[in-house]
Amino acid sequence: MLKFDSDASSLSIPPPRVQVKLDSFVKEDLFIAGGILDFLATVLCLIGTAMFVIPTLVRQLKHQKNMPERSAAPG
């Protein structure tokens, strides 16, 4: 609990400024965590792309194998 003895608006000194700085270790941890998350996002995107592309290619190859070959008409 805070208790004020006087009105701060009547003081002649300016209010104090508060600056918060991150420790260099905290910054490095945030950079490492960001890098790990970027790597995981990239891996998941590649896996998702592969899960889409591979079945599509397999389906197209099966479709091409099942198509009858066109014979050239004698002419």
C-alpha positions in Angstrom: 0.0 0.0 0.0 1.2 3.5 -0.8 0.7 6.5 1.4 1.2 10.0 0.1 1.9 12.9 2.5 1.6 15.7 0.0 0.2 16.4 -3.5 2.8 15.6 -6.1 1.5 18.3 -8.5 2.7 21.0 -6.2 6.3 19.8 -6.1 8.9 21.8 -7.9 11.0 18.9 -9.1 10.0 17.0 -12.2 8.7 13.4 -11.8 11.3 10.7 -12.1 11.7 8.7 -15.2 11.9 5.0 -15.1 14.0 3.1 -17.6 13.9 -0.6 -17.9 16.8 -2.3 -19.7 17.1 -5.9 -20.5 20.2 -7.7 -19.4 22.3 -9.0 -22.2 21.7 -12.6 -21.2 17.9 -12.0 -21.5 18.3 -10.5 -25.0 20.4 -13.5 -26.1 17.8 -15.9 -24.7 15.1 -14.1 -26.6 17.2 -14.2 -29.8 17.8 -18.0 -29.3 14.2 -18.6 -28.6 13.2 -16.7 -31.7 15.7 -18.6 -33.8 14.4 -21.9 -32.5 10.8 -20.9 -33.3 11.8 -19.8 -36.8 13.5 -23.1 -37.4 10.5 -25.1 -36.2 8.2 -23.0 -38.4 10.4 -23.6 -41.4 10.5 -27.4 -40.7 6.7 -27.5 -40.3 6.1 -25.6 -43.5 8.4 -28.1 -45.4 6.6 -31.1 -43.9 3.2 -29.6 -44.8 4.4 -28.9 -48.4 5.7 -32.5 -48.7 2.4 -33.9 -47.3 0.6 -32.0 -50.1 3.0 -32.5 -53.0 3.8 -36.2 -52.6 0.1 -37.5 -52.7 -0.6 -35.1 -55.6 2.3 -36.5 -57.6 1.4 -40.1 -56.8 -2.1 -39.5 -57.9 -1.0 -38.0 -61.2 1.4 -40.8 -61.8 -1.3 -43.4 -61.2 -3.6 -41.5 -63.5 -1.0 -41.5 -66.3 -0.4 -45.3 -65.9 -4.1 -46.0 -66.1 -4.6 -44.0 -69.3 -4.6 -46.1 -72.4 -1.9 -45.4 -74.9 -3.0 -43.8 -78.1 -2.1 -45.8 -81.1 -1.2 -44.0 -84.3 -3.9 -44.5 -86.9 -2.5 -45.9 -90.1 -2.7 -43.3 -92.7 
